[in-house]
């Protein structure tokens, strides 16, 4: 038996496994990307964020669109989808310019991991980008956004998300009491972290 016979026998099996592996990787990549916004899904973003936090010098930002349900209910899901697509596009551009990664957690909730150096200057700009009107069928849809952000120094991803979530809802409630749509910003720093934990 020559050396070529086992290679010839194994070639179709190897080709099949290679094809299977490539298809699996493509499906996994597709499962980790939201088809509507082209952002990473929760699982895909979590993997990226955990790597970034291990390197240090990172901040986590949570965004919730204000009154999104009103747009969906009054104008229909096509209008809501237009807002989500625009938000995804804006977040993607902003994240890449800020050396970050954006994701969609689900519904109208989005998330970012960015470098700590972009944290202070970038949140205000991010709010302006996200609350610009969305053009849809000859209408300008007004979008609000509540933002919670935390420097992740010494925090796990779960802890950073929990702090950012508390900050975001604190801001959302403050705006609701004041009758405003959208927030300027609300940052959680080490100084106010204990206050947010109450």
HELIX and SHEET records of a PDB file:
HELIX    1   1 UNK A    3  UNK A   31  1                                  29    
HELIX    2   2 UNK A   42  UNK A   55  1                                  14    
HELIX    3   3 UNK A   68  UNK A   75  1                                   8    
HELIX    4   4 UNK A   77  UNK A   97  1                                  21    
HELIX    5   5 UNK A  116  UNK A  118  5                                   3    
HELIX    6   6 UNK A  119  UNK A  130  1                                  12    
HELIX    7   7 UNK A  157  UNK A  178  1                                  22    
HELIX    8   8 UNK A  190  UNK A  196  1                                   7    
SHEET    1   A 5 UNK A 101  UNK A 106  0                                        
SHEET    2   A 5 UNK A 109  UNK A 115 -1                                        
SHEET    3   A 5 UNK A  58  UNK A  66 -1                                        
SHEET    4   A 5 UNK A 144  UNK A 151 -1                                        
SHEET    5   A 5 UNK A 187  UNK A 188  1                                        
SHEET    1   B 2 UNK A 134  UNK A 136  0                                        
SHEET    2   B 2 UNK A 139  UNK A 141 -1                                        
END                                                                             
